[in-house]
């Protein structure tokens, strides 16, 4: 299943960081390309720049409080 949004942190509404696929980041120079969860449960966030280069931007350990929102296509 595709991950659409991930929230990292203990307080979902007040203190968590939210990352959404397609979100502009780093001074509007890159977009969040995809969010994946690896076999150990870590969250990996990949970004894409204007040259279509995709790189790993952030990795969050599975021990952190994480909320995942999946794409739902009916």
C-alpha positions in Angstrom: 0.0 0.0 0.0 1.2 3.5 -0.8 1.9 5.8 2.1 0.4 9.3 1.5 1.3 11.0 4.8 3.4 10.3 7.9 3.4 12.2 11.2 6.4 11.8 13.5 6.2 12.7 17.2 4.4 12.1 20.4 1.7 14.8 20.0 -0.1 14.4 16.7 -1.8 17.8 16.6 0.6 20.0 18.5 4.1 18.6 18.3 4.4 16.1 15.4 6.1 16.8 12.1 3.9 16.0 9.1 5.3 14.9 5.8 3.0 14.5 2.7 3.9 13.1 -0.7 4.0 16.0 -3.1 4.8 18.6 -0.4 7.3 21.3 -1.4 10.4 21.4 0.9 13.9 22.9 1.2 12.9 26.4 0.0 10.6 25.0 -2.7 13.5 23.4 -4.5 12.4 19.8 -3.9 9.2 17.7 -3.5 8.6 14.7 -1.2 8.6 11.9 -3.9 7.6 8.9 -1.8 7.4 7.6 1.8 8.3 4.0 2.4 8.4 1.7 5.4 11.3 -0.8 5.4 11.3 -4.4 6.7 12.4 -3.3 10.2 9.6 -0.7 10.4 11.7 2.4 9.8 10.2 5.2 7.8 12.1 6.5 4.8 11.3 9.8 3.1 12.6 10.3 -0.5 12.7 13.6 -2.3 13.0 14.6 -5.9 14.6 17.7 -7.3 14.0 19.7 -10.5 16.5 17.4 -12.3 14.3 14.3 -11.5 17.0 13.0 -9.1 15.5 11.0 -6.3 17.5 10.8 -3.0 16.8 9.6 0.5 16.2 12.7 2.7 15.1 11.4 6.1 14.9 8.2 8.0 13.0 7.7 11.2 13.6 4.8 13.6 10.6 2.6 14.2 10.8 3.3 18.0 9.6 6.9 17.5 5.8 7.6 17.7 4.6 7.4 14.1 1.2 7.8 12.5 0.8 6.6 8.9 -1.9 7.6 6.4 -2.2 5.4 3.3 -3.6 6.3 -0.1 -7.1 4.9 -0.5 -8.2 4.5 -4.1 -11.8 3.2 -4.6 
